[in-house]
Amino acid sequence: MRLLTGQECDVWLLTEVRADVSLPGFSSHVTAGRMAARRHWAGIFCRDPLEPMPDPHPASAAASAFGLSLCSSILPWRSCGSTPWGDGTSGEKTSRALDQLMSSLPGTKLVWGGDWNHAMQGREWTGSVAGRTAIKAALPRLRLKLPTAESPHRIPGLLSIDHIAVPASAQVYCTTRVIAEDDAGNRLSDHDAYTTEVTLA
C-alpha cells in the first residue's frame, strides 16, 4: 500500500480490487459484483467521504466527492469472455459497455479512469481498434480529455492501457507513471499506476 499512500493523491481509481483492501486515511467504494471470489471489478478510494452511486456497469464503480462524479472502470479486452459484456467481438463488447456507461454517467464534473484495456494510439495489442475508436468518441460527449493518452506502458514501445480522464476545462500540470515495484525492485502488479495533477475549474 505504500506505493499508493506515498503519492499524495486525493483519489485513486483502482481495478481488480481485493475484497480485503483498505487504504489508511481513505474512504472506499467498490463494485457490487466481483470478477473473482475475492476480487471486485473496480473501486474508488478517496481522502474525503464518498457518496456511493449505483454501478453504471457491472465492471464500473461510481461515487461522488469534492463536488465531482468519480468512476473507475474495467473495459473489455481481446480475450475476455461474455460476462459481464455480452457476446460479440471485442469492439462490440466495448461499444456496448460504453453505451451503458454513457447512459448513466453525468456529462459534467466527471473524472473517469481505470483499466480500459486500450491504448489510445499506436499498436493495439490488448483491445481492438474499434474499441479504441468508441472510447475516443465517448470522451468529448462526456466533456473529458485524456492526460494519459501518451503515457508509456511498462513494456517498452507500447502506450498505457490504464487511463485517467478529467474535465475538458481542467488545467493539467503533470501526468506521471508510477512503476509498480517494491523497494527491492519486485513487481507488485502487471500494471503500473498513473497519476495526474489537475486544477478543476
Contacts in CASP RR format, 6 or more apart in sequence:
PFRMAT RR
TARGET T0000
AUTHOR 0000-0000-0000
METHOD contacts of the structure
MODEL  1
MRLLTGQECDVWLLTEVRADVSLPGFSSHVTAGRMAARRHWAGIFCRDPL
EPMPDPHPASAAASAFGLSLCSSILPWRSCGSTPWGDGTSGEKTSRALDQ
LMSSLPGTKLVWGGDWNHAMQGREWTGSVAGRTAIKAALPRLRLKLPTAE
SPHRIPGLLSIDHIAVPASAQVYCTTRVIAEDDAGNRLSDHDAYTTEVTL
A
1 23 0 8 1.000
1 24 0 8 1.000
3 178 0 8 1.000
3 180 0 8 1.000
3 182 0 8 1.000
3 188 0 8 1.000
3 193 0 8 1.000
4 12 0 8 1.000
4 23 0 8 1.000
4 45 0 8 1.000
4 193 0 8 1.000
5 23 0 8 1.000
5 24 0 8 1.000
7 178 0 8 1.000
7 193 0 8 1.000
7 195 0 8 1.000
9 195 0 8 1.000
10 46 0 8 1.000
10 47 0 8 1.000
10 48 0 8 1.000
10 66 0 8 1.000
11 44 0 8 1.000
11 45 0 8 1.000
11 46 0 8 1.000
11 47 0 8 1.000
11 65 0 8 1.000
11 66 0 8 1.000
11 70 0 8 1.000
11 111 0 8 1.000
12 23 0 8 1.000
12 26 0 8 1.000
12 44 0 8 1.000
12 45 0 8 1.000
12 46 0 8 1.000
13 42 0 8 1.000
13 43 0 8 1.000
13 44 0 8 1.000
13 70 0 8 1.000
13 71 0 8 1.000
13 72 0 8 1.000
13 111 0 8 1.000
13 112 0 8 1.000
13 113 0 8 1.000
13 114 0 8 1.000
13 164 0 8 1.000
14 21 0 8 1.000
14 42 0 8 1.000
14 43 0 8 1.000
14 44 0 8 1.000
14 45 0 8 1.000
14 72 0 8 1.000
14 114 0 8 1.000
15 41 0 8 1.000
15 42 0 8 1.000
15 43 0 8 1.000
15 72 0 8 1.000
15 73 0 8 1.000
15 74 0 8 1.000
15 114 0 8 1.000
15 115 0 8 1.000
16 35 0 8 1.000
16 39 0 8 1.000
16 40 0 8 1.000
16 41 0 8 1.000
16 42 0 8 1.000
16 74 0 8 1.000
16 115 0 8 1.000
17 30 0 8 1.000
17 39 0 8 1.000
17 40 0 8 1.000
17 41 0 8 1.000
17 42 0 8 1.000
17 43 0 8 1.000
18 38 0 8 1.000
18 39 0 8 1.000
18 40 0 8 1.000
19 30 0 8 1.000
19 34 0 8 1.000
19 38 0 8 1.000
19 39 0 8 1.000
19 40 0 8 1.000
20 38 0 8 1.000
21 28 0 8 1.000
22 28 0 8 1.000
23 45 0 8 1.000
25 47 0 8 1.000
26 45 0 8 1.000
26 46 0 8 1.000
26 47 0 8 1.000
27 45 0 8 1.000
27 46 0 8 1.000
27 47 0 8 1.000
27 48 0 8 1.000
27 49 0 8 1.000
27 50 0 8 1.000
28 43 0 8 1.000
28 44 0 8 1.000
28 45 0 8 1.000
28 46 0 8 1.000
28 50 0 8 1.000
29 43 0 8 1.000
29 44 0 8 1.000
29 50 0 8 1.000
29 52 0 8 1.000
29 61 0 8 1.000
29 62 0 8 1.000
29 63 0 8 1.000
30 40 0 8 1.000
30 41 0 8 1.000
30 42 0 8 1.000
30 43 0 8 1.000
30 44 0 8 1.000
30 61 0 8 1.000
31 40 0 8 1.000
31 41 0 8 1.000
31 42 0 8 1.000
31 43 0 8 1.000
31 55 0 8 1.000
31 58 0 8 1.000
31 59 0 8 1.000
31 60 0 8 1.000
31 61 0 8 1.000
32 55 0 8 1.000
32 58 0 8 1.000
33 40 0 8 1.000
33 41 0 8 1.000
33 55 0 8 1.000
33 58 0 8 1.000
34 40 0 8 1.000
34 41 0 8 1.000
35 41 0 8 1.000
35 59 0 8 1.000
35 74 0 8 1.000
40 61 0 8 1.000
41 58 0 8 1.000
41 59 0 8 1.000
41 60 0 8 1.000
41 61 0 8 1.000
41 74 0 8 1.000
42 59 0 8 1.000
42 60 0 8 1.000
42 61 0 8 1.000
42 72 0 8 1.000
42 73 0 8 1.000
42 74 0 8 1.000
42 114 0 8 1.000
43 61 0 8 1.000
43 72 0 8 1.000
44 50 0 8 1.000
44 61 0 8 1.000
44 62 0 8 1.000
44 63 0 8 1.000
44 70 0 8 1.000
44 71 0 8 1.000
44 72 0 8 1.000
46 63 0 8 1.000
46 65 0 8 1.000
46 66 0 8 1.000
46 70 0 8 1.000
48 65 0 8 1.000
48 66 0 8 1.000
49 65 0 8 1.000
50 63 0 8 1.000
50 64 0 8 1.000
50 65 0 8 1.000
50 70 0 8 1.000
51 63 0 8 1.000
51 64 0 8 1.000
51 65 0 8 1.000
52 62 0 8 1.000
52 63 0 8 1.000
53 62 0 8 1.000
53 63 0 8 1.000
53 64 0 8 1.000
53 69 0 8 1.000
54 62 0 8 1.000
54 104 0 8 1.000
55 61 0 8 1.000
55 62 0 8 1.000
56 62 0 8 1.000
56 71 0 8 1.000
56 100 0 8 1.000
56 101 0 8 1.000
56 103 0 8 1.000
56 104 0 8 1.000
56 105 0 8 1.000
57 73 0 8 1.000
57 84 0 8 1.000
57 97 0 8 1.000
57 100 0 8 1.000
57 101 0 8 1.000
57 104 0 8 1.000
58 84 0 8 1.000
59 73 0 8 1.000
59 74 0 8 1.000
59 75 0 8 1.000
59 84 0 8 1.000
59 85 0 8 1.000
59 97 0 8 1.000
60 71 0 8 1.000
60 72 0 8 1.000
60 73 0 8 1.000
60 74 0 8 1.000
60 101 0 8 1.000
61 71 0 8 1.000
61 72 0 8 1.000
62 69 0 8 1.000
62 70 0 8 1.000
62 71 0 8 1.000
62 72 0 8 1.000
62 104 0 8 1.000
62 105 0 8 1.000
63 69 0 8 1.000
63 70 0 8 1.000
64 70 0 8 1.000
67 109 0 8 1.000
68 109 0 8 1.000
68 110 0 8 1.000
68 111 0 8 1.000
68 200 0 8 1.000
69 105 0 8 1.000
69 106 0 8 1.000
69 109 0 8 1.000
69 110 0 8 1.000
69 111 0 8 1.000
70 110 0 8 1.000
70 111 0 8 1.000
70 112 0 8 1.000
71 101 0 8 1.000
71 105 0 8 1.000
71 110 0 8 1.000
71 111 0 8 1.000
71 112 0 8 1.000
71 113 0 8 1.000
72 112 0 8 1.000
72 113 0 8 1.000
72 114 0 8 1.000
73 97 0 8 1.000
73 101 0 8 1.000
73 112 0 8 1.000
73 113 0 8 1.000
73 114 0 8 1.000
73 115 0 8 1.000
73 116 0 8 1.000
74 114 0 8 1.000
74 115 0 8 1.000
74 116 0 8 1.000
74 117 0 8 1.000
75 94 0 8 1.000
75 97 0 8 1.000
75 98 0 8 1.000
75 115 0 8 1.000
75 116 0 8 1.000
75 117 0 8 1.000
75 118 0 8 1.000
75 135 0 8 1.000
76 85 0 8 1.000
76 90 0 8 1.000
76 91 0 8 1.000
76 93 0 8 1.000
76 94 0 8 1.000
76 97 0 8 1.000
76 117 0 8 1.000
76 127 0 8 1.000
77 90 0 8 1.000
77 117 0 8 1.000
77 126 0 8 1.000
77 127 0 8 1.000
78 90 0 8 1.000
78 117 0 8 1.000
78 126 0 8 1.000
78 127 0 8 1.000
78 128 0 8 1.000
80 90 0 8 1.000
80 93 0 8 1.000
82 88 0 8 1.000
82 93 0 8 1.000
85 93 0 8 1.000
85 96 0 8 1.000
85 97 0 8 1.000
86 93 0 8 1.000
86 96 0 8 1.000
89 128 0 8 1.000
89 130 0 8 1.000
90 127 0 8 1.000
90 128 0 8 1.000
90 130 0 8 1.000
90 131 0 8 1.000
91 127 0 8 1.000
91 128 0 8 1.000
91 130 0 8 1.000
91 131 0 8 1.000
91 134 0 8 1.000
92 130 0 8 1.000
94 118 0 8 1.000
94 127 0 8 1.000
94 128 0 8 1.000
94 130 0 8 1.000
94 131 0 8 1.000
94 134 0 8 1.000
94 135 0 8 1.000
95 130 0 8 1.000
95 131 0 8 1.000
95 134 0 8 1.000
98 134 0 8 1.000
98 135 0 8 1.000
98 138 0 8 1.000
101 138 0 8 1.000
102 138 0 8 1.000
102 141 0 8 1.000
102 142 0 8 1.000
105 112 0 8 1.000
105 142 0 8 1.000
107 141 0 8 1.000
107 142 0 8 1.000
107 143 0 8 1.000
108 143 0 8 1.000
108 167 0 8 1.000
109 167 0 8 1.000
109 200 0 8 1.000
110 142 0 8 1.000
110 143 0 8 1.000
110 144 0 8 1.000
110 165 0 8 1.000
110 167 0 8 1.000
111 164 0 8 1.000
111 165 0 8 1.000
111 166 0 8 1.000
111 167 0 8 1.000
112 142 0 8 1.000
112 144 0 8 1.000
112 164 0 8 1.000
112 165 0 8 1.000
113 162 0 8 1.000
113 163 0 8 1.000
113 164 0 8 1.000
113 165 0 8 1.000
114 162 0 8 1.000
114 163 0 8 1.000
114 164 0 8 1.000
115 161 0 8 1.000
115 162 0 8 1.000
115 191 0 8 1.000
116 135 0 8 1.000
116 161 0 8 1.000
116 162 0 8 1.000
116 163 0 8 1.000
117 126 0 8 1.000
117 127 0 8 1.000
117 161 0 8 1.000
118 124 0 8 1.000
118 126 0 8 1.000
118 127 0 8 1.000
118 128 0 8 1.000
118 131 0 8 1.000
118 132 0 8 1.000
118 135 0 8 1.000
118 161 0 8 1.000
119 125 0 8 1.000
119 126 0 8 1.000
119 132 0 8 1.000
119 153 0 8 1.000
119 158 0 8 1.000
119 159 0 8 1.000
119 160 0 8 1.000
119 161 0 8 1.000
120 132 0 8 1.000
120 135 0 8 1.000
120 136 0 8 1.000
120 146 0 8 1.000
120 148 0 8 1.000
120 149 0 8 1.000
120 150 0 8 1.000
120 159 0 8 1.000
120 163 0 8 1.000
121 149 0 8 1.000
121 150 0 8 1.000
121 159 0 8 1.000
122 159 0 8 1.000
123 158 0 8 1.000
124 132 0 8 1.000
125 158 0 8 1.000
126 161 0 8 1.000
127 161 0 8 1.000
139 145 0 8 1.000
139 146 0 8 1.000
139 165 0 8 1.000
140 168 0 8 1.000
142 165 0 8 1.000
143 167 0 8 1.000
143 168 0 8 1.000
143 169 0 8 1.000
144 165 0 8 1.000
144 166 0 8 1.000
144 167 0 8 1.000
144 168 0 8 1.000
145 165 0 8 1.000
145 166 0 8 1.000
145 167 0 8 1.000
145 168 0 8 1.000
145 170 0 8 1.000
145 172 0 8 1.000
146 163 0 8 1.000
146 164 0 8 1.000
146 165 0 8 1.000
147 164 0 8 1.000
147 165 0 8 1.000
147 166 0 8 1.000
147 172 0 8 1.000
147 175 0 8 1.000
147 196 0 8 1.000
147 198 0 8 1.000
148 160 0 8 1.000
148 162 0 8 1.000
148 163 0 8 1.000
148 164 0 8 1.000
148 175 0 8 1.000
148 194 0 8 1.000
148 196 0 8 1.000
149 159 0 8 1.000
149 163 0 8 1.000
150 159 0 8 1.000
151 159 0 8 1.000
151 160 0 8 1.000
151 175 0 8 1.000
151 177 0 8 1.000
151 194 0 8 1.000
152 158 0 8 1.000
152 159 0 8 1.000
152 160 0 8 1.000
152 177 0 8 1.000
153 159 0 8 1.000
153 160 0 8 1.000
153 161 0 8 1.000
153 192 0 8 1.000
154 179 0 8 1.000
154 180 0 8 1.000
154 190 0 8 1.000
154 191 0 8 1.000
154 192 0 8 1.000
160 177 0 8 1.000
160 192 0 8 1.000
160 194 0 8 1.000
162 191 0 8 1.000
162 192 0 8 1.000
162 193 0 8 1.000
162 194 0 8 1.000
163 194 0 8 1.000
164 175 0 8 1.000
164 194 0 8 1.000
164 195 0 8 1.000
164 196 0 8 1.000
166 172 0 8 1.000
166 196 0 8 1.000
166 198 0 8 1.000
166 200 0 8 1.000
167 200 0 8 1.000
167 201 0 8 1.000
169 200 0 8 1.000
169 201 0 8 1.000
170 198 0 8 1.000
170 199 0 8 1.000
170 200 0 8 1.000
170 201 0 8 1.000
171 198 0 8 1.000
171 199 0 8 1.000
171 201 0 8 1.000
172 196 0 8 1.000
172 197 0 8 1.000
172 198 0 8 1.000
173 197 0 8 1.000
173 198 0 8 1.000
173 199 0 8 1.000
174 196 0 8 1.000
174 197 0 8 1.000
175 194 0 8 1.000
175 195 0 8 1.000
175 196 0 8 1.000
175 197 0 8 1.000
176 194 0 8 1.000
176 195 0 8 1.000
176 196 0 8 1.000
177 192 0 8 1.000
177 193 0 8 1.000
177 194 0 8 1.000
178 192 0 8 1.000
178 193 0 8 1.000
178 194 0 8 1.000
178 195 0 8 1.000
179 192 0 8 1.000
180 187 0 8 1.000
180 188 0 8 1.000
180 189 0 8 1.000
180 191 0 8 1.000
180 192 0 8 1.000
180 193 0 8 1.000
181 187 0 8 1.000
181 188 0 8 1.000
182 188 0 8 1.000
END
